[in-house]
Amino acid sequence: MTANRGSVVSTAQVRSGSVAAWMVAIRPHSLLVAFSPVLVGATLGFARNGSIDLLAALLVLGAALLVQVVTNMQNDVGYTVRGAECSGTRTGLPRATANGWLSVRHVRAGIVVVALVATGLGVALMAYRGWPVLAIGVASLLAALAYMGGPRPIAYTPFGELTVFVFFGLVAVMGTDWVLTDQIGSVSMLASVAIGALAAAALAVNNHRDIAHDRLVGRNTFAVSYGDAASRALYALLVLGPFALVPAMAWLARSPALLLPLVLVPTALQLRRDLGRCAPGLAFNEILFRTFRLELWFAALLSAATLLGTVLA
């Protein structure tokens, strides 16, 4: 597949049933949303506890990535089944089932397989912290399925960004810390808010980009429900708010090194400006990928600063 970030892949570039077709359904770029909170939670837990169980950390990461894969495949199928792909003037990234590259039946079978593997990892993690781990995993998996499934999908309400904030921020960061250390640190609590906000910012770009299309197909997202100006304000809050928490994290950790993520403030400010100036259409996809990268860099710098502070302490 030769998809570029700013345009929609043509049917000529992806063969039906190919690996490339499955990559369209899985959306590898979005997996950063699942990787970042586990990285942060594991690093903060290690810094506070002095050690972590590497196998447990890998199990947590695997489960988080699989839940994101389920979310992406469910979205692909859900939009197609509801006819949302063929209505209006959507300019988002392509969907495998809508383009006929994969059948709805095959993707649904894939969802079952991935969900079962994710559940298996959750069962394995029960050895570390007992049944609450499985409860967290099942709740996350149900939220992934409910985002675009069921009689009233979350994607058709104004609560999509909130759902991402909770499950890919609060639950993912603090859950990782708790599974690995049996505790939740105060820095982890603030970090979960920051990472959750950045993850939700990526969805906010999607919904802002598709506001006209979503209004036509009956998707009452935050952007549709409250309008263009409120959508831009939400994105600004989500992409800039995390940096207001960085000094508090540095203070709680008693480590000036944790101020390192502040070097990304100019990048966040530029993203906010670009969203407001972006012409309707495919150009929003580049802002989406840049938002993914901002979250990853924020997580990487926060984790690196945490380890540096541990060394210098």
Secondary structure in CASP SS format (residue, H / E / C, confidence):
PFRMAT SS
TARGET T0000
AUTHOR 0000-0000-0000
METHOD secondary structure of the structure
MODEL  1
M C 1.00
T C 1.00
A C 1.00
N C 1.00
R C 1.00
G C 1.00
S C 1.00
V C 1.00
V C 1.00
S C 1.00
T H 1.00
A H 1.00
Q H 1.00
V C 1.00
R C 1.00
S C 1.00
G C 1.00
S C 1.00
V H 1.00
A H 1.00
A H 1.00
W H 1.00
M H 1.00
V H 1.00
A H 1.00
I H 1.00
R C 1.00
P H 1.00
H H 1.00
S H 1.00
L H 1.00
L H 1.00
V H 1.00
A H 1.00
F H 1.00
S H 1.00
P H 1.00
V H 1.00
L H 1.00
V H 1.00
G H 1.00
A H 1.00
T H 1.00
L H 1.00
G H 1.00
F H 1.00
A H 1.00
R H 1.00
N H 1.00
G C 1.00
S C 1.00
I C 1.00
D C 1.00
L H 1.00
L H 1.00
A H 1.00
A H 1.00
L H 1.00
L H 1.00
V H 1.00
L H 1.00
G H 1.00
A H 1.00
A H 1.00
L H 1.00
L H 1.00
V H 1.00
Q H 1.00
V H 1.00
V H 1.00
T H 1.00
N H 1.00
M H 1.00
Q H 1.00
N H 1.00
D H 1.00
V H 1.00
G H 1.00
Y H 1.00
T H 1.00
V H 1.00
R C 1.00
G C 1.00
A H 1.00
E H 1.00
C H 1.00
S C 1.00
G C 1.00
T C 1.00
R C 1.00
T C 1.00
G C 1.00
L C 1.00
P C 1.00
R C 1.00
A C 1.00
T C 1.00
A C 1.00
N C 1.00
G C 1.00
W C 1.00
L C 1.00
S C 1.00
V H 1.00
R H 1.00
H H 1.00
V H 1.00
R H 1.00
A H 1.00
G H 1.00
I H 1.00
V H 1.00
V H 1.00
V H 1.00
A H 1.00
L H 1.00
V H 1.00
A H 1.00
T H 1.00
G H 1.00
L H 1.00
G H 1.00
V H 1.00
A H 1.00
L H 1.00
M H 1.00
A H 1.00
Y H 1.00
R H 1.00
G C 1.00
W H 1.00
P H 1.00
V H 1.00
L H 1.00
A H 1.00
I H 1.00
G H 1.00
V H 1.00
A H 1.00
S H 1.00
L H 1.00
L H 1.00
A H 1.00
A H 1.00
L H 1.00
A H 1.00
Y H 1.00
M H 1.00
G C 1.00
G C 1.00
P C 1.00
R C 1.00
P C 1.00
I H 1.00
A H 1.00
Y H 1.00
T C 1.00
P C 1.00
F C 1.00
G H 1.00
E H 1.00
L H 1.00
T H 1.00
V H 1.00
F H 1.00
V H 1.00
F H 1.00
F H 1.00
G H 1.00
L H 1.00
V H 1.00
A H 1.00
V H 1.00
M H 1.00
G H 1.00
T H 1.00
D H 1.00
W H 1.00
V H 1.00
L H 1.00
T H 1.00
D C 1.00
Q C 1.00
I C 1.00
G C 1.00
S H 1.00
V H 1.00
S H 1.00
M H 1.00
L H 1.00
A H 1.00
S H 1.00
V H 1.00
A H 1.00
I H 1.00
G H 1.00
A H 1.00
L H 1.00
A H 1.00
A H 1.00
A H 1.00
A H 1.00
L H 1.00
A H 1.00
V H 1.00
N H 1.00
N H 1.00
H H 1.00
R H 1.00
D C 1.00
I H 1.00
A H 1.00
H H 1.00
D H 1.00
R H 1.00
L H 1.00
V H 1.00
G C 1.00
R C 1.00
N C 1.00
T C 1.00
F H 1.00
A H 1.00
V H 1.00
S H 1.00
Y H 1.00
G C 1.00
D H 1.00
A H 1.00
A H 1.00
S H 1.00
R H 1.00
A H 1.00
L H 1.00
Y H 1.00
A H 1.00
L H 1.00
L H 1.00
V H 1.00
L H 1.00
G H 1.00
P H 1.00
F H 1.00
A H 1.00
L H 1.00
V H 1.00
P H 1.00
A H 1.00
M H 1.00
A H 1.00
W H 1.00
L H 1.00
A H 1.00
R C 1.00
S C 1.00
P H 1.00
A H 1.00
L H 1.00
L H 1.00
L H 1.00
P H 1.00
L H 1.00
V H 1.00
L H 1.00
V H 1.00
P H 1.00
T H 1.00
A H 1.00
L H 1.00
Q H 1.00
L H 1.00
R H 1.00
R H 1.00
D H 1.00
L H 1.00
G H 1.00
R H 1.00
C C 1.00
A C 1.00
P C 1.00
G C 1.00
L C 1.00
A H 1.00
F H 1.00
N H 1.00
E H 1.00
I H 1.00
L H 1.00
F H 1.00
R H 1.00
T H 1.00
F H 1.00
R H 1.00
L H 1.00
E H 1.00
L H 1.00
W H 1.00
F H 1.00
A H 1.00
A H 1.00
L H 1.00
L H 1.00
S H 1.00
A H 1.00
A H 1.00
T H 1.00
L H 1.00
L H 1.00
G H 1.00
T H 1.00
V H 1.00
L H 1.00
A C 1.00
END
